[in-house]
Amino acid sequence: MRRTAWILAAAALIAVVPAYSQEQVTFKLMGGIASVNGEDYNSGVLGAYRYALDHSATLTGSYAALSTGGNLQAEIVNYWGPHFGVGVGGAYYRLANTSGIEGTAPAAGPVYGFTSSYAPKFSVIPLFINFHYRVSLKPGLHLDAFAGPVFQIMQFGFTREATSTLDDLAETETFNASDTTLGIQGGLSASWRLWRWVSVVADGFYRSGTVSNIKGNWFLTRTTTAGTETSSSNSYYYWYYDDSQGGLYPRTGFFDADGPAGDNVSGARKANINLSGMVILAGLKFSL
C-alpha cells in the first residue's frame, strides 16, 4: 500500500512538471462500459443454479452472472515533446444485479415451494498511471497508445433472500467487504479536435486485477415456525468449493476461517473475484 502511494505521488509530480508547449497538457473526462471476468463468483452462481435445477421438481428463473457496468473516468496527461507523456487518473465503476429462482422441491418426496434471490453489488475505484505514446494521423486527429499500473479499491456487497413453504422459512443473508488489488491496464485512445481546445475522444483498453482472501461482515436472519434466529460475524470469508451432493457443482458461500466442511464438500479455498476485462469509453478531451 505504501509503495503504491509513493508511485502515485511520483506520477502526480511528473504530471505537473512544465510540459512541451503545443497542446501538451490534456484533461480527459469520459464515460462508458466496463466488463469483468467474475471468475469464482460467476462459477458459483452457475453451480447454484445447476444444483437447484437437478434437485427441484419445477424451476423457473436463473441467477445472473457478473458481466458489465457503467464506468466514469478522468485523466490528466502531461506530454514531453510531441509523442511521450505520463497520465494520472481515477475512475469509478459499478456492477450490480438482482436475480432469482422459484420452484417446487424435491424432485421426489413431499413437495414444497421455494424462492431464492441473489443481489450482488461491486463498487470499484481504480487509480492509475498511464505511460503514453501519441502519433498524429493528420491535423486534429491523434492516436495514443498507453499502458501502466492500476490500483483498484473494491467494495463488495451481497444479499441473499430465500423463502420456503417448509416450516414457513424466511431467510436473509448479507455480506459486506472491501479489498484492494494491483494490476495493469493498456490500450488505445483516438481523438478528433472539434475546436482549438476541445476534442472528442474514445478509449478502448484492457484492465486487470484479481481480489482474493476477501474478509468481511456477515449477517444471517432465519425465521421459521419455531421463531427467529440471527447470526453474525465480522471475520467471515468468501469461499469457493465443490458440492458433490447428487452431482458435482461449483459453489461459493460465506464461512469462517475454517471454511465449508462436510461429506459432500471438496476443494475448498478462498474465492477469487476477477475484475479483469475490457473497458470502452467516450467523452471529451480538453487542452489546458
N, C-alpha and C positions, 0 to 999 in steps of 0.2 A: 504494500500500500504506500509506504514512504517512497519507494523507488518510483512508483507511478506518479506520485505528486511532484517529485523532482523533474521527471521527464516532461510533464505538462507545464510546469513553471518555466523550464528552459525553452520550450517551444513557444510559449506566450511571449517570452522576452525576445526571441528571434523575430516573432511576427511583428513586433513594434519597432524594430530597427529600421531606420530610414531606408526606403526602397528606391529601386530604379524608377525614374520619373514618369515614364509613359504608361498610364493605366496599370500600375503595378500593385496597388493595394485594392483588393476587391472584397466585397461582402456578399455572400450568397444566402438567400432565405428561400427555403424550398419545402414542399410537402409532397407526400406520395404514399407508397405502399411498401411495407417490409414483410418478407416471408421468413419463416423459421422452420427448421427441421423437426423440432419437437422430441425426437428420439424416444426415450423411455416413456414420456407422457403419452405420446401417440400409440406406442405399443401397448401400454396399459389399458387405455380406453377401448382399443380394438379387442384385447383379450377379455375385458369385462363384458363387452357386447357378445362375443362368441360364447362365453360361458353362459350368459343368460339365454341365448338362442338355443343352446344344446340342452338346457335344463328347464325349459318352460314348455307348457302345453300350447300357449299362444303368446305372441310378442309383436308389438308394434313400436316404431321409433328406433333411434340409434343414438350413440354417443358421438359427439363431434370432436375431431382432432384439431390440434393447433395448426394453423396454416398462415394466414396473412392478417395484417392490421395496419392502421394508419401510422404514418411516420412524419414528424416535423423535424427540420434540421436547419442549423445556421453554421456558417463557417466564414472566417476572415482569412484571406490569403495574402501573404506578402511575397512578391516576386523580386528576385535579384537578377536583373537583366531580362531579356525577352523570353527566356524559357523556364528557368528553375525558380521554384518558390516553396514556401512552407506555410501550411494552413493549420489553424487551430479551431476546433468547433465542438459543438454538442448537439444532441438530438434527443427526441423523446418518441417512443413508440409503444403501442398498447395492443395486446391481443386478448380478446375475451369472447366467450360464447356461453350459451346455456342450451343444453340438450338433454334428452332423457328417453326412457323406455317405459312401457307399461304392458302388463300381460297377466297371464294366469300360470301358476306353477303348483306342484311339479308336473313333469310330463306323465308321471304315474303316481297314483295315490290320491289322497284328499286334495282337492283343488282350492287354491286361494288366490285372490287378486293382489297385485303389487304395482307400485310405481317407483321409479328411481330417476333422479336428475343430477347432472354434474354442471357446475358453473365455475370454470377456471378463469383467472384474470392475471395477466402478466403485464406489468408496467416497467419499462426499461429506459434508463438514461445512459446512452453511450457518450463518452468523452474521448476525443480522438485528435491525433496529429496526422496530417497528410503531407507527404512529400510530392510535389507537383512537377510535371514536365509539360509545358504548353507549346503548341505549334499553331501558327496562323495559316489557315487554309486559303483564305482570301480576305480582303479588308472587311473587318467586322465579324468574321466567322473564325472561332477558335476551337481547337480540340485539345483537351487536357487529360493526361494520364496521371493517376495518383495512387498512392498506397501508403500505409502506415499502421501503427499500433492503435488499438481501440480498447478502452477500459469501460466495461458495462456494469451498471448498478441495477440489479433486478429486484422487484417486489413481486412475490408470488402469493396469490390468494386462491383458495379453493373451497367451494361449498358443495356438499353432497346432501341431498334430501331424499328420504325413502319412506314409503308407507306400505302397509300390508294389512289385508283383512284378517290375517292370522294374528290373534291377540290384539287386534286394533293397534298395530305398531305404527308409530310415527317417529322418525329419526332424523336428526340434523347433525352433520359433522362439518367442522370448519378447520382450516389450516392456513396460517399466515407466516411468511418467512421473507427475509431479504438476504441477498448474497451478491457477490461480485465475480467477474471473470475478465481475464485479459486475453485479447485475441488480435487479429489483424484484419484489415479491410483493404480493398483495392478495386479500381475500376476506371471508367472513362466519364468525362464531362464535355458537353458541347454547348457553346453559347453563341448567340447571334445578337449583335448590337442593334437596339431599337433607336436609341438616342445617344447623345455623346457620353452619358454616364450611366445608362440603364441598358441591360441586355436580358433577353430570355435565356434560361439555362436549363439543361436536362442532365441528370446524373444517373448512371447505372453502375452498381458495384456490388461486390460480394463481401459480406461481413461475417466474421467467425467468432465463436465463443461458446463454451460449454460450462454450465454450472452444475456442480456435484456436491455431495455431502451437505444437503440442504436441511438445515435445522430451524425449527420454528415453534410457534404456539398452536396447540391443538386443542379442540373442544368438541365434545360429543354430548348430545342430549337424546335420550331414548325414553319414549313414553309407550306403555302397554296397559293392558287391563290391570296389571299389578301395581301401576304407579309410574312415576318419573324418576329416572336416574341420570346423573350428569357425571362426566369425567373430563379432566383437563390436564394439560402438561405444557410447560414452557421449554421442553427439551425433547420433542418428538422429531423424527427424521422422515424424509420421503424415501421409501424403499421400493425396489423392483424385485420381483420373484416370479417363479413359475408355479402354477397351480395345476396339480395332476389329478384333481377330482373329476373323474369322468372324461378325461382328455388331457391335453397339455395347453394351458392358457397363460400367456404372459400377463402379469398383474402388477399394479402399483398400489401403494397404500401408505398410511402413516402409522409408525410404530416407534417404540422407544429404541435405545441404543442397541439392544439385543436383536432387534428386527423381528420379522414374522417367523413363526415356528409351527410345526405340525407335521403329521404323516404325509400330507399332500403338498408340502412346501419344499421347494428345492431352488438352488442357485440364487439365494437371497443376497442382495448387495444394495448399497446406497444408490438411489436412482440419479440419472443424469438428465438434465434438460438442455438440449442442444439449441442454442439461439442462432446458429449459423443459417444464412440464407441470402437471397438476392434482395436488393433494395432499388426501387425505381422512384426517382424524384423529379419534380419540375418546379420552376419558380423564377425568381428574378435575381440578377447579379448587379450590384451597384459598384461603380468605380469611384473610389474615395480619393 
